[in-house]
Amino acid sequence: MITVLEVITLKTEHANLQGALLAGQAYDELLHHNAHRADGYIDHAAFMFQEPDRLVILYPWRDEPSVQELLVEEEQILAPFFNEFCVGGRQVSFLTELPVEV
């Protein structure tokens, strides 16, 4: 299992808590059906706002190859979202949890 980290830079008019909430909801409504049907889906995403202008999305996924396929499929779906809410596209990183004993 991996954790996927997506970072989206919001346009100035959406770079606040309310704008990030609106953008996050729009993002989820566009993608959740597709993601939930994907083979690598594990659990829901968490949406966070990082001041001054970042929408951060974290979600667990089975593996990097299966999420890479999904990310490619989503680009066309997200084009109108990026135009309305974002400065550019999304930055995607893959995180592997370490078995640190805490």
Residue pairs with C-beta under 8 A, 6 or more apart in sequence:
1 42
1 60
1 61
1 62
1 63
1 97
2 60
2 61
2 62
2 63
2 64
2 67
2 94
2 95
2 96
3 58
3 59
3 60
3 61
3 94
3 95
3 96
3 97
4 57
4 58
4 59
4 60
4 61
4 67
4 92
4 93
4 94
4 95
5 56
5 57
5 58
5 92
5 93
5 94
5 95
6 56
6 57
6 58
6 90
6 91
6 92
7 50
7 54
7 55
7 56
7 57
7 90
7 91
7 93
8 23
8 27
8 54
8 55
8 56
8 57
8 85
8 86
8 89
8 90
8 91
9 53
9 54
9 86
9 87
9 88
10 19
10 20
10 23
10 53
10 54
10 55
10 85
10 86
10 87
11 85
11 86
11 87
12 53
13 19
14 20
14 22
14 23
14 53
14 85
15 52
15 53
17 49
19 85
20 47
20 49
20 55
21 49
22 85
23 55
23 81
23 85
23 86
24 47
24 49
24 55
24 57
26 81
26 84
26 85
27 47
27 55
27 57
27 78
27 81
27 85
28 45
28 47
30 77
30 78
30 81
31 74
31 77
31 78
34 70
34 73
34 74
34 77
35 41
35 45
35 59
35 70
38 66
38 69
38 70
39 62
39 66
40 61
40 62
40 63
40 66
40 67
40 70
41 61
41 62
42 59
42 60
42 61
42 62
43 59
43 60
44 59
45 57
45 58
45 59
46 57
46 58
46 59
47 55
47 56
47 57
48 55
48 56
48 57
48 58
49 55
49 56
50 56
53 87
55 85
61 67
64 94
67 94
71 92
75 89
78 89
78 90
82 88
82 89
82 90
